[in-house]
Amino acid sequence: MRYRITFVAGLAIGYVLGAKAGRARYEQMSRTARKVADSPVVQEVAGLVGAQVGNAGRTVYDKAVDKMPITSVRDFLARPTDEELRTMERETPRETADDGAGGR
């Protein structure tokens, strides 16, 4: 059904852009399209679809969070990489040695 609506919308847009019937026909089609878009039924359906998309997005987010071992992106970004861990391990003994040397 979604593909039919997309196809019909494409035909309508193609007709509007390619129509050589004159300005009056173009304005008539524009008014009709505006009336359809501004109709309360269409606005209500658009609101429902938007809410469903929002709910679906939240559901997907919740499922992804349940499967991820990291609690947030901030936690993920705060974790050091393997290279940073190796660097930290190499620097830690030197810092301890420097602290001891500074007390001489």
C-alpha positions as CSV (number, residue, x, y, z in Angstrom):
1,M,0.0,0.0,0.0
2,R,2.8,2.3,0.9
3,Y,4.3,1.9,-2.6
4,R,1.0,2.7,-4.3
5,I,0.7,5.9,-2.3
6,T,4.3,6.8,-3.2
7,F,3.6,6.0,-6.9
8,V,0.4,8.1,-7.0
9,A,2.2,11.0,-5.3
10,G,5.0,10.7,-7.8
11,L,2.5,10.8,-10.7
12,A,0.8,13.8,-9.2
13,I,4.0,15.7,-8.7
14,G,5.1,14.8,-12.2
15,Y,1.8,16.0,-13.7
16,V,2.0,19.3,-11.8
17,L,5.6,19.9,-12.8
18,G,5.0,18.8,-16.4
19,A,1.5,20.2,-17.0
20,K,1.2,22.6,-19.8
21,A,-2.5,23.3,-19.1
22,G,-1.8,26.8,-17.9
23,R,-1.6,28.8,-14.7
24,A,-5.3,28.4,-13.9
25,R,-5.0,24.5,-13.8
26,Y,-1.8,24.8,-11.8
27,E,-3.5,27.0,-9.2
28,Q,-6.6,24.7,-9.1
29,M,-4.4,21.7,-8.3
30,S,-2.4,23.7,-5.8
31,R,-5.6,24.8,-4.0
32,T,-6.8,21.2,-3.9
33,A,-3.5,19.9,-2.6
34,R,-3.5,22.6,0.1
35,K,-7.1,21.7,1.1
36,V,-6.1,18.1,1.4
37,A,-3.0,18.8,3.4
38,D,-4.9,21.2,5.7
39,S,-7.9,18.9,6.2
40,P,-8.4,17.8,9.8
41,V,-8.6,14.2,8.8
42,V,-5.2,14.3,7.1
43,Q,-3.7,16.3,10.1
44,E,-5.1,13.7,12.5
45,V,-3.6,10.8,10.5
46,A,-0.3,12.6,10.2
47,G,-0.3,13.1,14.0
48,L,-1.0,9.4,14.6
49,V,1.7,8.3,12.1
50,G,4.1,10.6,13.8
51,A,3.3,9.2,17.2
52,Q,3.6,5.7,16.0
53,V,7.0,6.5,14.5
54,G,8.1,8.1,17.7
55,N,6.9,5.1,19.7
56,A,8.7,2.7,17.3
57,G,11.9,4.7,17.7
58,R,11.6,4.5,21.4
59,T,11.0,0.8,21.3
60,V,14.0,0.2,19.1
61,Y,16.1,2.4,21.4
62,D,15.0,0.5,24.5
63,K,15.8,-2.9,22.9
64,A,19.2,-1.7,21.8
65,V,20.0,-0.4,25.3
66,D,18.9,-3.7,26.8
67,K,21.4,-5.5,24.6
68,M,24.3,-3.1,25.0
69,P,26.7,-3.7,27.9
70,I,27.4,0.1,28.0
71,T,25.0,2.2,29.9
72,S,25.5,5.3,27.8
73,V,27.4,6.9,25.0
74,R,29.2,9.0,27.6
75,D,30.4,5.8,29.4
76,F,31.5,4.4,26.1
77,L,33.5,7.5,25.2
78,A,35.0,7.7,28.7
79,R,36.5,4.2,28.5
80,P,40.1,4.3,27.4
81,T,41.1,2.5,24.2
82,D,43.5,-0.4,24.2
83,E,46.3,2.0,23.1
84,E,45.5,4.4,25.9
85,L,45.5,1.6,28.4
86,R,49.0,0.5,27.2
87,T,50.2,4.0,27.4
88,M,48.8,4.4,30.9
89,E,50.4,1.2,32.1
90,R,53.8,2.3,30.7
91,E,53.5,5.8,32.3
92,T,52.3,4.6,35.7
93,P,55.6,3.1,36.9
94,R,57.6,6.2,35.7
95,E,55.3,8.5,37.7
96,T,55.9,6.4,40.8
97,A,59.7,6.5,40.2
98,D,59.5,10.3,39.6
99,D,57.7,10.8,42.9
100,G,60.4,8.8,44.7
101,A,63.2,10.7,43.0
102,G,61.7,14.1,43.8
103,G,62.0,13.3,47.5
104,R,65.8,13.0,47.5
